[in-house]
Amino acid sequence: MRRLLRSLIVLVLAVAVDNPSHAADAAAELAALIDQQIDTQLSKEKIQPAALADDAEFIRRVYLDLHGTVPPVEQTRRFLADATADKRARLVDALLADESYGRYMADIWQAYLMSPLADEMSKRSDLFRSWLAVQFNTRRWDQIVTDLLTATGKMEDNPAVTYLIEARLPRAVPDLTDLTSRYFLGVRLNCAQCHDHPVVKWKQEEFWGMAAFFTQIQTPKRAKQVYEKGVVDDPSLTLASLTQAGKPDGYMPLTPTFPGGKALDAAAGQTHRAALAAWMTAPENPFFARAMVNRTWWRLFGRGLVQPVDDMHEGNPPSHSVLLDGLSRRFAASGFDLKFLTRAIVLTRAYQRTSQGPAGDVASKLTSLFGRMAVKVLSAGQLYDSLETVCGSPGKVSGIDTKQGARWEFVQFFGESGDPDPTAYRRGIPHLLRQMNSGQFSLSALQTSQSAGGSVSVQDSLVSDVFLTFLSRQPSADERRQAVAFLSKGSLRELAWVLMMTSEFSLNH
């Protein structure tokens, strides 16, 4: 009976979205099924989920998760004043339809797919990020990945090749194999580069069998010549060509073989990379859809259905296996429509629950089962863009702004490479001092709004404005009393500075 119920749930989740006009209904239906699975697990554990977040908490969260910045104050005012029942769904649709969604996703994935050691990092990352932004706004995930894996030419002509050139160190094959398996398949195949994986089924032959798909674009004698000639496929190159630049760690001279052991049987005229992309993005591929579903869930909730997010294997089971199976099937059936997947998850009660609740072990259990929202740390990019949203464009500061650009320099100072835990706060005193003392964000837009000596009603209105601007909410009664008292002696700019330096501003909750 249990197996039958599992099959029925997976089957319902796997129904394809055949009519685009029904996309909203389909997303709402999928959201309900997600909640059913989450609530069933909470009930089994006898855990009471947290209440829904209020509108102020929701708008700030969804803006940060879909656009990478706190909401503009005017949008916050309109949303909080809106009394219609479907305003959250309409806001989600508007955010996904806006170009800022693609720009934010591009910012995330450019950081994943480009090596921090890339030459001319700022210039090339800008070009790559602009290309990715258009892709995320207009195309499906399988199409984006196919273009990344099969791209040819020079970066200035086809920014998609940036992944093949700058996502790696000079020895392209091992690095591309590692990145491709982690970010597109959700598995750490690199653990089998030098020996069979000590815990999982991956064999050394599987790492080098996949690595062989990338050898036709290798430049073993002069690795830098790819900048001059661009990416081309040379059928004469094999894994043996790598030895011309020194034998990589764990090297095995194999022919292209898909993870799982099936050897390449390429169609006439098909490059190895095209064959890999076709295998990877096929609806029946056991890794591709699951990897993106888990990563999307991890990004929105602060933890994946499988943890760590890029280490999915039979020895590391998901917290909600039926849910992951069903979402993966539905994502594939939708044509790998990432906006559809995101819309469905964001519409759930699970996503819209408050982050407030009990402390200690109960809190940890509640968060791990998605009974409340985890508190996430703003990424470096989110922090910069949020500061720009509330403060205006940054000023030039001697010794900080470089030729690379103010945002690039800020992200390098505050950011972390790879996949840092979204819930772990790792910034320290240097970061806080930089934010406090650099003058880069000087709140110039508020400098003329001196409020000392104003009437109580004027001060009360100013307090509301600054709380809405920086924290996307109205102050509590106690906060309002203290802030009005402060404004009788100080300035609005000083009050704004206090709010900007709070943990509430630097966290996504």
VENLINVEN-V495033 format. One record per residue. RES is the residue in one letter. PSI is psi in whole degrees, 0 to 359 (* if undefined). D_LAST is the distance of its C-alpha to the last C-alpha in whole Angstrom. Layout:
BEGIN
RES&PSI&D_LAST, RES&PSI&D_LAST
END
This chain:
BEGIN
M&318&39, R&319&36, R&322&37, L&317&38, L&318&35, R&315&33, S&320&35, L&319&35, I&314&31, V&321&31, L&317&34, V&317&32, L&334&29, A&2&31, V&129&33, A&152&33, V&92&32, D&329&35, N&113&35, P&333&32, S&344&33, H&13&31, A&318&28, A&315&26, D&320&27, A&320&27, A&319&24, A&320&23, E&316&26, L&322&24, A&318&21, A&321&23, L&325&24, I&312&21, D&324&20, Q&316&23, Q&317&23, I&314&20, D&325&21, T&316&24, Q&319&23, L&319&21, S&320&24, K&324&26, E&0&24, K&46&24, I&130&21, Q&122&19, P&161&16, A&162&13, A&166&14, L&146&12, A&149&10, D&175&12, D&324&13, A&316&11, E&320&7, F&312&9, I&323&11, R&317&8, R&311&6, V&328&10, Y&314&12, L&322&10, D&334&11, L&335&14, H&350&15, G&20&13, T&159&13, V&155&12, P&146&14, P&145&17, V&323&18, E&323&21, Q&321&19, T&315&16, R&314&19, R&318&21, F&316&18, L&332&17, A&346&21, D&126&22, A&6&23, T&150&24, A&331&23, D&20&22, K&329&20, R&316&17, A&319&19, R&323&21, L&317&18, V&314&17, D&318&21, A&320&21, L&320&18, L&331&20, A&343&23, D&146&23, E&337&24, S&333&21, Y&310&19, G&322&22, R&320&22, Y&315&18, M&322&20, A&322&23, D&318&21, I&309&19, W&333&22, Q&320&25, A&325&23, Y&316&24, L&355&27, M&135&29, S&138&30, P&349&29, L&8&33, A&144&34, D&143&36, E&53&36, M&311&32, S&311&31, K&314&33, R&327&33, S&325&29, D&317&29, L&315&32, F&317&30, R&322&27, S&320&29, W&314&30, L&323&27, A&316&26, V&319&29, Q&311&29, F&333&25, N&336&26, T&346&29, R&169&30, R&162&29, W&319&28, D&325&31, Q&320&33, I&312&30, V&320&31, T&315&35, D&322&35, L&318&33, L&333&36, T&5&39, A&148&39, T&164&42, G&194&43, K&156&42, M&322&38, E&338&39, D&326&41, N&90&38, P&341&35, A&332&34, V&350&37, T&322&34, Y&318&33, L&338&36, I&311&37, E&359&34, A&16&32, R&170&34, L&180&37, P&326&41, R&95&41, A&321&39, V&306&40, P&321&38, D&318&35, L&324&35, T&317&35, D&307&33, L&318&30, T&318&31, S&323&31, R&314&28, Y&336&26, F&341&28, L&347&29, G&23&26, V&149&29, R&75&30, L&338&34, N&341&34, C&346&34, A&17&38, Q&317&39, C&346&41, H&163&42, D&144&41, H&132&38, P&342&38, V&317&36, V&171&35, K&348&38, W&132&38, K&158&41, Q&324&42, E&330&44, E&324&41, F&310&39, W&336&42, G&321&43, M&323&40, A&328&41, A&340&44, F&339&42, F&358&41, T&337&45, Q&346&46, I&8&44, Q&150&45, T&76&47, P&328&48, K&319&51, R&89&49, A&329&45, K&349&45, Q&347&47, V&333&44, Y&328&43, E&316&47, K&342&47, G&184&44, V&125&43, V&156&46, D&121&47, D&104&50, P&343&51, S&347&54, L&137&51, T&182&50, L&331&48, A&334&51, S&335&51, L&330&48, T&344&50, Q&338&52, A&14&49, G&136&49, K&123&48, P&159&44, D&131&43, G&7&44, Y&132&46, M&124&48, P&84&50, L&165&48, T&161&49, P&125&45, T&130&44, F&148&41, P&130&39, G&343&40, G&355&44, K&125&45, A&156&47, L&133&47, D&73&49, A&144&48, A&159&50, A&130&53, G&359&51, Q&130&48, T&163&46, H&320&45, R&323&41, A&322&42, A&320&43, L&316&39, A&319&37, A&317&39, W&316&39, M&317&35, T&8&34, A&140&36, P&330&35, E&359&36, N&132&35, P&354&33, F&321&31, F&305&30, A&318&28, R&321&26, A&315&25, M&325&23, V&312&22, N&320&20, R&322&19, T&316&17, W&315&16, W&317&15, R&322&13, L&327&11, F&349&10, G&355&10, R&150&14, G&167&17, L&332&19, V&131&21, Q&134&20, P&161&21, V&333&20, D&24&24, D&61&26, M&119&27, H&171&30, E&337&32, G&359&31, N&75&28, P&154&27, P&156&24, S&332&22, H&83&23, S&317&26, V&320&27, L&313&24, L&317&24, D&313&28, G&316&27, L&322&25, S&317&27, R&319&30, R&322&28, F&314&27, A&318&30, A&333&32, S&0&30, G&27&31, F&46&28, D&101&27, L&326&23, K&323&22, F&314&23, L&314&21, T&315&18, R&314&19, A&316&20, I&317&16, V&336&14, L&354&16, T&156&16, R&325&15, A&314&13, Y&327&11, Q&6&11, R&154&10, T&156&8, S&352&6, Q&150&8, G&195&12, P&164&15, A&175&15, G&208&17, D&324&19, V&318&18, A&317&14, S&316&15, K&318&17, L&317&15, T&319&12, S&335&15, L&10&17, F&35&14, G&350&14, R&162&10, M&137&7, A&152&7, V&122&5, K&153&6, V&135&9, L&132&10, S&168&13, A&319&16, G&318&17, Q&318&13, L&313&14, Y&311&17, D&327&17, S&319&14, L&320&17, E&324&20, T&317&18, V&338&18, C&344&21, G&178&23, S&141&25, P&150&25, G&165&29, K&133&31, V&128&31, S&131&34, G&355&33, I&305&30, D&125&30, T&176&32, K&343&34, Q&337&32, G&148&29, A&316&27, R&315&24, W&313&25, E&319&26, F&314&23, V&322&21, Q&323&24, F&319&23, F&343&20, G&170&19, E&145&20, S&165&22, G&218&22, D&73&19, P&149&17, D&119&15, P&341&11, T&359&10, A&124&13, Y&114&13, R&4&17, R&152&17, G&201&20, I&318&22, P&323&24, H&317&21, L&319&20, L&322&23, R&315&23, Q&324&21, M&321&22, N&350&26, S&332&27, G&2&27, Q&319&26, F&95&23, S&7&25, L&38&24, S&332&27, A&341&26, L&0&26, Q&331&29, T&358&32, S&51&29, Q&133&31, S&359&31, A&134&33, G&354&35, G&165&34, S&161&34, V&320&31, S&321&31, V&314&30, Q&321&28, D&318&26, S&320&25, L&320&25, V&315&22, S&316&20, D&315&21, V&326&19, F&318&16, L&323&16, T&314&16, F&325&14, L&359&11, S&30&12, R&165&13, Q&150&16, P&154&16, S&170&17, A&318&21, D&319&21, E&319&19, R&317&21, R&313&24, Q&320&24, A&319&23, V&319&26, A&322&28, F&318&27, L&341&28, S&344&31, K&331&32, G&203&29, S&161&28, L&324&25, R&319&25, E&322&24, L&317&22, A&321&20, W&320&20, V&314&19, L&324&16, M&332&15, M&4&16, T&157&13, S&331&10, E&324&8, F&325&10, S&1&10, L&152&6, N&112&4, H&*&0
END
